């Protein structure tokens, strides 16, 4: 037998011996009654195997199966979530960071809802909702790293469903109460019967259209609110419009500052710590700059303009009362009949369809393998807790919310201890060595929302032009990195200038153009219905229909080989990073000073279910072995 063969035999023998020891350790530890994370994962490994292929259907409609498994896995770990963090400063920094990156978008969306609901849902309700939901989720959820708040799709849905009250001759808040109750019940029931598994059916085809729809909606709304008052805001009277032009100027400056700082980590000037701070707090810095400019002489026109600059409409000082003239606690039977109560099922079902995708994708991206989390997910239980958060929203008349993108993944990243390694191509990539998995940061950022509620005087200084400019920034930011938009820009390039990513190299270009046209057309159709149709509130159903449309229609229009590149549900994080590098940093550019992992903001389109499932399963297997190896040796007796 050759030396190489001897070596192979020894390696195999060592592996067998390690496997026997591992199995023995697991059995003995279990017999001693010691609950370990490894055993928790072992119980769930069979479920992971079921999650592939037809296993998902077998897990559907099995009452309480998913919730029981989640609670069984999380219960032994709950007290450790409240333990002392390894690095308290990291947790404190992540808490403040999560609060800042949630507060500014919340103010923007509150302004949108204020206009669409005639002041019934405004800044006070939005911040209070974020605080209450955040506290409930931080205490009771299985994965508290997910940050809860009001999202753009929620603001759009609340605005489009507002007109239903007139159609059914109902008062708004009783009708809103039943919307939340029906939606909460649907969330709770679906989590009990395993419908959460359906999120793994969502492929990039749908997630990219979802993100594209949100982007063009935000861009449209911001441009409309910045431009329309100049031409139409004062009717036929041609009076001084200086304030409107000043609002437009402040909005564009705010957008420019936020967008410029969005790429601060790619700069070659300043230290990395300064660049990280500038990019992380870009929206806050932009608001400070825009607000300061609004108080310059000649810009603030409250004395000699047509009413002066419009600022955030909050009551100063706030008396802790609702924005509208109503009590906090809603009477669900006053001002509504049985027909209105039953009609509320429709928008309630739209919330369910929206959240089963939006929240679960947020949760999955927050628990991405690249963050090196050690504790298991709890998708079913978390969706149950999300359903419970609808109850205080119904009673108090607060907008419901769900997991935020990109805030939730960014919060998780802020809790990570990171280092940079240079790969074989000379590219520095971010690697996570440890993540602070605890509940303090999620709870802390939710409590800070109540501090914001007590600081309405400061918020009242912000001109509305700032919020419209940041709304434009959110839309352009969602478009930047969206693969539909990237392929549209590729169509404007000459062939040799297109980045050599797989979809360009492996698929005929006319096929790519046709596929992109279908996606863009779907996105614009959903946008048209949501913005201009009387049934705009059904847009979540239109997005949900895209899932079977992709599975049962497009699979016959395009070949399986083409769809592998056009709709890559198994694209790994490394492949995403490589494509990002080729698109953003062409080979001829110097790339040695850019940290590619850090300059990519998490997108809804980053959800690639097959690749994430494989990576999560691989992570569980690795964690099980590491946990067993960390156990002390058994007593020979």
C-alpha positions as CSV (number, residue, x, y, z in Angstrom):
1,X,0.0,0.0,0.0
2,X,1.4,3.4,-1.0
3,X,2.1,6.2,1.6
4,X,-0.7,8.3,0.1
5,X,-3.1,5.3,0.6
6,X,-1.9,4.9,4.1
7,X,-2.6,8.5,4.8
8,X,-6.1,8.3,3.3
9,X,-6.9,5.2,5.5
10,X,-5.6,7.0,8.6
11,X,-7.8,10.1,7.8
12,X,-10.9,8.0,7.3
13,X,-10.2,6.1,10.5
14,X,-9.8,9.4,12.3
15,X,-13.1,10.7,10.9
16,X,-14.9,7.5,12.0
17,X,-13.4,7.7,15.5
18,X,-14.5,11.4,15.7
19,X,-18.0,10.5,14.5
20,X,-18.3,7.7,17.2
21,X,-17.1,10.1,19.9
22,X,-19.5,12.8,18.7
23,X,-22.4,10.4,18.8
24,X,-21.4,9.0,22.2
25,X,-21.1,12.5,23.6
26,X,-24.5,13.5,22.3
27,X,-26.1,10.4,23.8
28,X,-24.4,10.7,27.2
29,X,-25.1,14.4,27.5
30,X,-28.7,13.8,26.7
31,X,-29.0,11.1,29.3
32,X,-27.6,13.5,31.9
33,X,-30.4,15.9,31.1
34,X,-28.1,18.6,29.9
35,X,-29.8,20.7,27.2
36,X,-27.3,21.8,24.6
37,X,-27.6,23.9,21.5
38,X,-26.2,20.9,19.5
39,X,-29.1,18.7,20.7
40,X,-31.5,21.5,19.7
41,X,-30.1,21.6,16.2
42,X,-30.2,17.8,16.0
43,X,-33.9,17.9,16.7
44,X,-34.3,20.4,13.9
45,X,-32.0,18.8,11.3
46,X,-34.7,16.4,10.1
47,X,-37.0,19.3,9.7
48,X,-34.4,21.0,7.6
49,X,-34.2,18.0,5.4
50,X,-38.0,18.2,5.0
51,X,-37.7,21.8,4.0
52,X,-36.3,20.8,0.7
53,X,-38.5,19.9,-2.2
54,X,-41.8,18.3,-1.3
55,X,-40.9,18.5,2.4
56,X,-42.3,22.0,2.6
57,X,-45.8,20.7,1.5
58,X,-45.6,18.0,4.2
59,X,-45.0,20.5,6.9
60,X,-48.0,22.6,5.8
61,X,-51.3,22.4,7.7
62,X,-49.7,20.4,10.6
63,X,-51.2,22.2,13.6
64,X,-48.7,23.9,15.9
65,X,-45.8,21.7,14.6
66,X,-43.6,24.7,13.6
67,X,-44.3,26.7,16.7
68,X,-43.6,23.8,19.1
69,X,-40.3,23.2,17.4
70,X,-39.4,26.9,17.6
71,X,-40.3,27.1,21.3
72,X,-38.4,23.9,22.1
73,X,-35.3,25.3,20.4
74,X,-35.5,28.8,21.9
75,X,-36.6,28.1,25.5
76,X,-33.2,26.9,26.8
77,X,-31.6,30.0,25.2
78,X,-34.0,32.7,26.4
79,X,-32.3,33.7,29.6
80,X,-28.9,33.9,27.8
81,X,-30.5,36.6,25.6
82,X,-30.7,38.8,28.7
83,X,-27.2,38.0,30.0
84,X,-24.3,40.4,30.0
85,X,-23.1,41.0,26.5
86,X,-19.4,40.3,25.7
87,X,-18.9,43.9,24.5
88,X,-21.4,46.3,26.1
89,X,-20.1,49.2,23.9
90,X,-21.0,47.3,20.8
91,X,-24.6,46.7,22.0
92,X,-25.0,50.4,23.0
93,X,-23.6,51.6,19.6
94,X,-25.9,49.2,17.8
95,X,-28.9,50.4,19.8
96,X,-28.3,54.1,19.0
97,X,-27.6,53.2,15.3
98,X,-30.8,51.1,15.0
99,X,-32.8,54.0,16.5
100,X,-31.3,56.6,14.1
101,X,-31.7,54.5,10.9
102,X,-35.3,53.8,11.9
103,X,-36.4,57.2,13.1
104,X,-35.7,59.2,9.9
105,X,-37.6,56.8,7.6
106,X,-40.4,56.7,10.2
107,X,-40.8,60.4,10.0
108,X,-40.8,60.3,6.2
109,X,-43.5,57.6,6.1
110,X,-45.5,59.4,8.8
111,X,-45.6,62.4,6.5
112,X,-46.9,60.2,3.7
113,X,-49.6,58.6,5.8
114,X,-50.6,62.0,7.3
115,X,-51.4,63.3,3.8
116,X,-53.1,60.1,2.6
117,X,-55.3,59.6,5.7
118,X,-56.3,63.2,6.2
119,X,-54.2,63.5,9.4
120,X,-55.7,60.4,11.2
121,X,-52.3,58.6,11.1
122,X,-49.4,60.9,11.5
123,X,-46.0,61.3,13.3
124,X,-47.3,60.6,16.9
125,X,-49.0,57.4,15.9
126,X,-46.1,56.2,13.8
127,X,-43.5,56.6,16.5
128,X,-45.7,55.2,19.2
129,X,-46.5,52.2,17.1
130,X,-42.8,51.5,16.4
131,X,-42.1,51.8,20.2
132,X,-44.9,49.4,21.3
133,X,-44.2,46.8,18.6
134,X,-40.5,47.0,19.2
135,X,-41.0,46.3,22.9
136,X,-43.3,43.3,22.3
137,X,-41.1,41.8,19.7
138,X,-37.9,42.3,21.7
139,X,-39.3,40.5,24.7
140,X,-41.4,37.7,23.2
141,X,-40.0,36.9,19.7
142,X,-37.6,34.1,19.0
143,X,-35.2,36.2,17.0
144,X,-35.0,39.7,18.6
145,X,-32.4,41.0,16.2
146,X,-35.2,41.8,13.7
147,X,-36.1,45.5,14.0
148,X,-39.8,46.3,13.8
149,X,-41.3,49.4,12.3
150,X,-43.5,51.0,9.7
151,X,-42.4,50.1,6.1
152,X,-43.1,51.8,2.8
153,X,-45.5,49.1,1.6
154,X,-47.5,49.5,4.9
155,X,-47.8,53.3,4.3
156,X,-48.9,52.7,0.7
157,X,-51.5,50.1,1.8
158,X,-52.9,52.3,4.5
159,X,-53.2,55.1,2.1
160,X,-54.9,53.1,-0.7
161,X,-57.4,51.5,1.7
162,X,-58.4,54.7,3.4
163,X,-61.2,55.4,0.9
164,X,-62.9,52.1,1.8
165,X,-64.5,53.8,4.9
166,X,-66.6,56.0,2.7
167,X,-67.6,53.1,0.5
168,X,-69.0,51.2,3.4
169,X,-70.2,54.2,5.3
170,X,-68.0,53.6,8.3
171,X,-66.0,55.7,10.6
172,X,-62.2,55.3,10.0
173,X,-60.9,54.0,13.3
174,X,-63.6,51.4,14.0
175,X,-63.0,50.2,10.4
176,X,-59.2,50.3,11.0
177,X,-59.7,48.3,14.3
178,X,-61.3,45.4,12.4
179,X,-58.7,45.5,9.7
180,X,-56.0,45.0,12.3
181,X,-58.0,42.3,14.1
182,X,-58.7,40.3,11.0
183,X,-55.0,40.6,9.9
184,X,-53.8,39.6,13.3
185,X,-56.0,36.5,13.4
186,X,-54.7,35.5,9.9
187,X,-51.1,35.8,11.1
188,X,-51.7,33.8,14.2
189,X,-53.6,31.0,12.4
190,X,-51.1,30.8,9.5
191,X,-48.2,30.5,12.0
192,X,-50.0,27.6,13.7
193,X,-50.6,25.6,10.5
194,X,-47.1,26.2,9.0
195,X,-47.9,28.6,6.1
196,X,-44.7,30.5,6.9
197,X,-42.9,27.8,4.8
198,X,-44.5,29.4,1.7
199,X,-42.0,32.3,1.9
200,X,-39.4,29.8,0.5
201,X,-41.4,29.7,-2.7
202,X,-40.6,33.3,-3.4
203,X,-37.8,33.6,-6.0
204,X,-35.8,36.7,-7.1
205,X,-38.3,37.2,-9.9
206,X,-40.9,38.3,-7.4
207,X,-38.6,40.0,-4.8
208,X,-36.9,42.1,-7.5
209,X,-40.4,43.3,-8.8
210,X,-41.4,44.0,-5.2
211,X,-38.3,46.2,-4.7
212,X,-38.7,47.8,-8.1
213,X,-42.3,48.7,-7.3
214,X,-41.4,50.3,-4.0
215,X,-38.6,52.2,-5.6
216,X,-40.7,53.8,-8.4
217,X,-43.5,54.5,-5.9
218,X,-41.2,56.4,-3.6
219,X,-39.6,58.3,-6.4
220,X,-43.0,59.2,-7.8
221,X,-44.4,60.3,-4.5
222,X,-41.3,62.5,-3.6
223,X,-41.2,64.2,-7.0
224,X,-44.9,64.8,-6.9
225,X,-44.8,66.4,-3.4
226,X,-41.8,68.5,-4.4
227,X,-42.9,69.7,-7.8
228,X,-46.7,69.8,-7.7
229,X,-47.1,72.7,-5.2
230,X,-45.1,74.9,-7.5
231,X,-47.5,74.5,-10.4
232,X,-50.8,73.5,-8.9
233,X,-50.6,74.1,-5.2
234,X,-52.1,77.7,-5.3
235,X,-54.9,77.2,-7.8
236,X,-55.4,79.9,-10.4
237,X,-53.9,82.6,-8.2
238,X,-50.4,83.6,-9.3
239,X,-49.1,84.7,-5.9
240,X,-45.5,84.5,-4.6
241,X,-44.3,80.9,-4.6
242,X,-40.9,81.5,-3.1
243,X,-41.6,79.0,-0.2
244,X,-42.4,76.2,-2.7
245,X,-39.2,76.8,-4.6
246,X,-37.3,76.9,-1.3
247,X,-38.9,73.6,-0.3
248,X,-37.7,72.1,-3.7
249,X,-34.2,73.4,-3.2
250,X,-34.0,72.0,0.4
251,X,-35.3,68.7,-0.8
252,X,-32.8,68.4,-3.5
253,X,-29.9,69.4,-1.3
254,X,-31.0,66.9,1.3
255,X,-31.1,64.2,-1.3
256,X,-27.7,65.1,-2.6
257,X,-26.1,65.0,0.9
258,X,-27.7,61.7,1.7
259,X,-26.8,60.1,-1.6
260,X,-23.2,61.4,-1.6
261,X,-22.6,60.0,2.0
262,X,-24.3,56.7,0.9
263,X,-21.0,55.9,-0.7
264,X,-18.7,57.3,2.0
265,X,-17.1,53.9,2.7
266,X,-15.7,53.8,-0.8
267,X,-13.9,57.1,-0.4
268,X,-10.1,57.1,-0.4
269,X,-10.0,60.0,2.0
270,X,-10.5,60.1,5.8
271,X,-10.1,57.1,8.1
272,X,-12.3,54.0,7.9
273,X,-14.0,54.9,11.2
274,X,-15.0,58.3,9.9
275,X,-16.2,56.9,6.6
276,X,-18.3,54.3,8.4
277,X,-19.9,57.0,10.6
278,X,-20.7,59.2,7.6
279,X,-22.3,56.4,5.7
280,X,-24.2,55.0,8.7
281,X,-25.7,58.3,9.7
282,X,-26.1,59.8,6.2
283,X,-29.8,60.4,6.6
284,X,-29.4,62.1,9.9
285,X,-26.6,64.3,8.6
286,X,-28.7,65.2,5.6
287,X,-31.6,66.2,7.8
288,X,-29.3,68.4,10.0
289,X,-27.9,70.1,6.9
290,X,-31.3,70.7,5.3
291,X,-32.9,72.0,8.5
292,X,-30.0,74.4,9.1
293,X,-30.3,75.7,5.5
294,X,-34.0,76.3,6.1
295,X,-33.3,78.8,8.8
296,X,-30.9,80.9,6.7
297,X,-32.0,84.5,6.0
298,X,-33.9,84.6,2.7
299,X,-34.8,80.9,2.9
300,X,-37.1,81.0,6.0
301,X,-40.0,83.0,4.6
302,X,-42.5,82.9,7.4
303,X,-42.8,86.6,7.5
304,X,-42.8,87.6,3.8
305,X,-43.7,84.5,1.9
306,X,-46.9,82.6,1.3
307,X,-47.1,81.1,4.7
308,X,-43.4,80.3,4.9
309,X,-41.8,76.9,4.7
310,X,-43.9,74.0,5.6
311,X,-42.4,72.0,8.5
312,X,-43.3,68.7,10.1
313,X,-46.8,69.0,11.4
314,X,-46.6,68.0,15.1
315,X,-48.2,69.5,18.2
316,X,-45.6,71.4,20.3
317,X,-45.4,70.6,23.1
318,X,-47.1,67.2,22.5
319,X,-49.9,66.5,25.1
320,X,-49.6,62.7,24.5
321,X,-53.0,62.7,22.7
322,X,-53.8,61.4,19.2
323,X,-53.3,63.6,16.2
324,X,-57.0,63.5,15.3
325,X,-59.7,64.6,17.6
326,X,-60.5,61.2,19.1
327,X,-59.9,59.0,22.2
328,X,-56.9,56.6,22.3
329,X,-59.1,53.5,22.8
330,X,-61.2,52.7,19.8
331,X,-64.8,51.5,20.3
332,X,-65.0,48.8,17.6
333,X,-68.8,48.8,17.4
334,X,-69.4,52.5,17.1
335,X,-69.9,54.0,13.7
336,X,-69.7,50.8,11.8
337,X,-72.2,48.1,10.9
338,X,-71.8,44.3,10.2
339,X,-71.1,45.0,6.5
340,X,-68.2,47.3,7.3
341,X,-66.8,44.7,9.8
342,X,-66.9,42.0,7.2
343,X,-65.5,44.3,4.5
344,X,-62.5,45.0,6.7
345,X,-61.4,41.4,6.0
346,X,-60.3,42.4,2.5
347,X,-57.6,44.9,3.5
348,X,-56.8,42.7,6.5
349,X,-56.0,39.9,4.1
350,X,-53.9,42.3,2.0
351,X,-51.8,42.9,5.2
352,X,-51.4,39.2,5.7
353,X,-50.2,38.7,2.1
354,X,-47.8,41.6,2.4
355,X,-46.3,40.5,5.7
356,X,-45.9,36.8,5.0
357,X,-43.4,37.9,2.4
358,X,-42.0,41.2,3.7
359,X,-41.6,40.2,7.3
360,X,-40.2,36.7,6.7
361,X,-37.7,37.9,4.1
362,X,-36.6,40.6,6.5
363,X,-36.2,37.9,9.2
364,X,-34.3,35.6,6.9
365,X,-31.9,38.3,5.6
366,X,-31.3,39.4,9.2
367,X,-30.2,35.8,10.1
368,X,-28.1,35.4,7.0
369,X,-25.2,33.0,7.4
370,X,-22.7,35.8,6.8
371,X,-23.5,37.2,10.3
372,X,-22.3,34.0,11.9
373,X,-25.3,33.6,14.3
374,X,-25.2,30.7,16.7
375,X,-28.8,30.6,17.9
376,X,-31.5,29.0,15.7
377,X,-34.3,30.8,13.9
378,X,-37.9,30.8,15.0
379,X,-39.9,31.8,11.9
380,X,-43.3,30.3,13.0
381,X,-43.2,31.7,16.5
382,X,-42.0,35.1,15.3
383,X,-44.9,35.3,12.8
384,X,-47.2,34.5,15.7
385,X,-45.8,37.3,17.8
386,X,-46.1,39.6,14.8
387,X,-49.9,38.7,14.7
388,X,-50.1,39.6,18.4
389,X,-48.7,43.1,17.7
390,X,-51.8,43.9,15.6
391,X,-53.9,43.9,18.8
392,X,-52.5,47.1,20.4
393,X,-52.5,48.7,17.0
394,X,-56.2,47.9,16.7
395,X,-57.1,49.2,20.1
396,X,-55.0,52.4,20.0
397,X,-55.5,53.2,16.3
398,X,-51.7,52.8,15.4
399,X,-50.3,51.7,12.0
400,X,-49.1,48.1,12.1
401,X,-45.5,47.3,11.1
402,X,-43.2,44.4,10.4
403,X,-39.5,43.6,10.0
404,X,-37.6,46.4,8.3
405,X,-35.3,46.2,5.3
406,X,-32.5,47.2,5.3
407,X,-32.6,48.4,9.0
408,X,-33.0,44.9,10.5
409,X,-30.0,43.3,8.7
410,X,-27.9,46.5,9.3
411,X,-28.8,46.3,13.0
412,X,-27.5,42.7,13.1
413,X,-24.3,43.7,11.3
414,X,-23.7,46.5,13.8
415,X,-23.7,43.9,16.5
416,X,-21.0,41.9,14.8
417,X,-17.3,41.9,15.4
418,X,-15.8,42.1,11.9
419,X,-12.5,41.7,10.3
420,X,-11.3,41.9,6.7
421,X,-9.5,39.2,4.8
422,X,-7.9,39.4,1.4
423,X,-9.0,36.7,-1.0
424,X,-7.0,35.1,-3.8
425,X,-8.1,38.0,-6.2
426,X,-6.6,40.6,-3.9
427,X,-10.1,41.8,-2.8
428,X,-10.7,42.6,0.9
429,X,-13.9,41.1,2.2
430,X,-15.6,41.5,5.5
431,X,-15.8,38.4,7.7
432,X,-17.8,38.2,10.9
433,X,-16.1,36.4,13.8
434,X,-18.8,37.0,16.5
435,X,-22.3,38.5,16.8
436,X,-23.8,39.8,20.1
437,X,-27.1,37.8,20.1
438,X,-29.2,39.5,22.8
439,X,-32.4,41.4,23.3
440,X,-31.1,44.6,24.8
441,X,-30.4,46.5,21.6
442,X,-33.9,45.8,20.1
443,X,-35.6,46.8,23.3
444,X,-33.4,49.9,23.7
445,X,-34.1,51.2,20.3
446,X,-37.8,50.7,20.8
447,X,-37.7,52.6,24.1
448,X,-35.8,55.5,22.4
449,X,-38.9,56.0,20.3
450,X,-40.6,57.3,23.4
451,X,-37.7,59.7,23.8
452,X,-38.4,60.9,20.3
453,X,-42.1,61.4,21.2
454,X,-41.0,63.6,24.0
455,X,-38.8,65.6,21.6
456,X,-41.5,66.9,19.2
457,X,-40.1,70.4,19.5
458,X,-36.9,69.3,17.8
459,X,-38.8,67.3,15.2
460,X,-41.0,70.4,14.5
461,X,-37.9,72.2,13.2
462,X,-37.5,69.9,10.2
463,X,-38.9,71.3,6.9
464,X,-41.0,69.0,4.9
465,X,-38.7,69.5,2.0
466,X,-36.1,67.5,3.9
467,X,-38.5,64.5,4.3
468,X,-39.4,64.7,0.6
469,X,-35.7,64.7,-0.3
470,X,-35.1,61.7,1.9
471,X,-38.1,60.0,0.4
472,X,-36.4,60.5,-3.0
473,X,-33.2,59.1,-1.6
474,X,-35.0,55.9,-0.3
475,X,-36.5,55.4,-3.8
476,X,-33.2,55.9,-5.6
477,X,-31.5,53.7,-3.0
478,X,-33.9,50.9,-3.6
479,X,-33.5,51.2,-7.3
480,X,-29.7,51.2,-7.0
481,X,-28.7,47.6,-6.8
482,X,-32.1,46.3,-8.0
483,X,-31.3,43.8,-10.8
484,X,-34.2,44.9,-13.0
485,X,-32.8,48.4,-13.1
486,X,-29.3,47.1,-13.6
487,X,-30.4,45.1,-16.6
488,X,-32.3,48.2,-18.0
489,X,-29.0,50.2,-17.8
490,X,-27.2,47.3,-19.5
491,X,-29.6,47.8,-22.4
492,X,-28.2,51.3,-22.9
493,X,-24.6,50.1,-23.0
494,X,-22.7,48.8,-26.0
495,X,-22.1,45.1,-25.8
496,X,-18.4,45.2,-24.9
497,X,-19.0,47.6,-22.0
498,X,-21.5,45.3,-20.2
499,X,-20.1,43.7,-17.1
500,X,-19.3,40.0,-17.6
501,X,-21.7,38.7,-15.0
502,X,-23.3,35.2,-15.6
503,X,-26.6,36.5,-16.9
504,X,-24.7,38.5,-19.6
505,X,-22.3,35.7,-20.4
506,X,-24.6,32.7,-20.4
507,X,-28.0,33.9,-21.8
508,X,-28.8,35.4,-25.2
509,X,-29.1,39.1,-24.8
510,X,-32.6,39.3,-26.4
511,X,-33.8,36.7,-23.9
512,X,-32.5,38.9,-21.1
513,X,-34.2,41.9,-22.6
514,X,-37.5,40.0,-22.9
515,X,-37.3,38.8,-19.3
516,X,-36.5,42.2,-18.1
517,X,-39.4,43.7,-20.0
518,X,-41.8,41.2,-18.3
519,X,-40.5,42.1,-14.9
520,X,-40.6,45.9,-15.5
521,X,-44.1,45.6,-17.0
522,X,-45.3,43.7,-13.9
523,X,-43.7,46.3,-11.6
524,X,-45.3,49.2,-13.5
525,X,-48.7,47.4,-13.6
526,X,-48.7,47.0,-9.8
527,X,-47.6,50.6,-9.4
528,X,-50.4,51.8,-11.7
529,X,-53.0,49.9,-9.7
530,X,-51.7,51.0,-6.3
531,X,-51.5,54.7,-7.3
532,X,-54.4,55.3,-9.7
533,X,-57.0,52.6,-9.3
534,X,-59.9,52.7,-6.9
535,X,-58.9,49.2,-5.8
536,X,-55.3,50.1,-5.2
537,X,-55.3,48.3,-1.8
538,X,-55.2,45.0,-3.6
539,X,-51.6,45.5,-4.7
540,X,-50.2,42.9,-2.2
541,X,-52.4,40.3,-3.9
542,X,-50.9,41.3,-7.3
543,X,-47.4,40.8,-5.9
544,X,-48.4,37.4,-4.4
545,X,-49.8,36.3,-7.8
546,X,-46.3,36.7,-9.3
547,X,-45.1,33.7,-7.4
548,X,-47.3,31.1,-9.2
549,X,-46.9,33.2,-12.4
550,X,-43.2,32.5,-12.2
551,X,-43.6,28.9,-11.3
552,X,-46.3,27.8,-13.8
553,X,-46.1,30.2,-16.7
554,X,-42.6,31.6,-17.1
555,X,-41.2,28.1,-16.6
556,X,-42.8,27.3,-20.0
557,X,-41.7,30.5,-21.7
558,X,-38.0,30.3,-20.8
559,X,-35.8,27.3,-20.7
560,X,-34.6,25.9,-17.4
561,X,-31.0,26.8,-18.3
562,X,-31.9,30.4,-18.9
563,X,-34.0,30.7,-15.7
564,X,-31.0,29.4,-13.8
565,X,-29.3,32.7,-14.6
566,X,-32.3,35.0,-15.0
567,X,-34.0,33.9,-11.7
568,X,-31.1,32.4,-9.6
569,X,-32.8,31.2,-6.4
570,X,-29.5,29.4,-5.6
571,X,-27.1,32.3,-6.0
572,X,-24.7,32.3,-3.0
573,X,-23.6,35.3,-1.1
574,X,-20.1,35.0,-2.6
575,X,-21.6,35.0,-6.1
576,X,-23.7,38.1,-5.2
577,X,-20.6,39.9,-4.0
578,X,-18.7,39.0,-7.1
579,X,-21.5,40.3,-9.3
580,X,-21.7,43.5,-7.2
581,X,-17.9,43.9,-7.6
582,X,-18.0,43.5,-11.4
583,X,-21.0,46.0,-11.8
584,X,-19.8,48.7,-9.3
585,X,-16.1,48.3,-9.8
586,X,-15.0,47.3,-13.3
587,X,-11.8,45.4,-13.6
588,X,-9.8,48.3,-15.0
589,X,-10.5,50.3,-11.8
590,X,-8.3,50.0,-8.7
591,X,-10.3,48.0,-6.2
592,X,-7.7,47.1,-3.6
593,X,-8.9,49.7,-1.1
594,X,-12.6,48.9,-1.3
595,X,-14.2,46.6,1.3
596,X,-16.9,45.1,-0.9
597,X,-19.0,43.4,1.8
598,X,-19.4,46.7,3.7
599,X,-20.4,48.9,0.8
600,X,-23.5,46.8,0.0
601,X,-26.7,47.8,1.7
602,X,-29.0,44.8,2.2
603,X,-31.8,44.7,-0.4
604,X,-35.1,42.8,-0.7
605,X,-33.7,41.4,-3.9
606,X,-30.9,39.7,-2.0
607,X,-33.3,36.9,-1.0
608,X,-32.2,33.8,-2.9
609,X,-34.2,31.0,-1.1
610,X,-32.4,27.8,-2.2
611,X,-28.9,29.2,-1.5
612,X,-30.0,30.6,1.9
613,X,-31.5,27.3,2.9
614,X,-28.4,25.4,2.0
615,X,-26.2,27.9,3.8
616,X,-28.4,27.8,7.0
617,X,-28.3,24.0,7.0
618,X,-24.5,24.1,6.6
619,X,-24.3,26.6,9.5
620,X,-26.4,24.4,11.7
621,X,-24.2,21.3,11.0
622,X,-21.0,23.3,11.7
623,X,-22.4,24.7,14.9
624,X,-23.4,21.3,16.1
625,X,-19.9,19.9,15.7
626,X,-18.3,23.0,17.3
627,X,-20.7,22.8,20.3
628,X,-19.9,19.1,20.8
629,X,-16.1,19.7,20.6
630,X,-16.4,22.4,23.1
631,X,-17.9,20.1,25.7
632,X,-15.5,18.9,28.5
633,X,-14.3,15.3,28.3
634,X,-16.5,12.7,29.9
635,X,-15.5,11.1,33.1
636,X,-14.0,7.7,32.4
637,X,-16.0,6.3,35.2
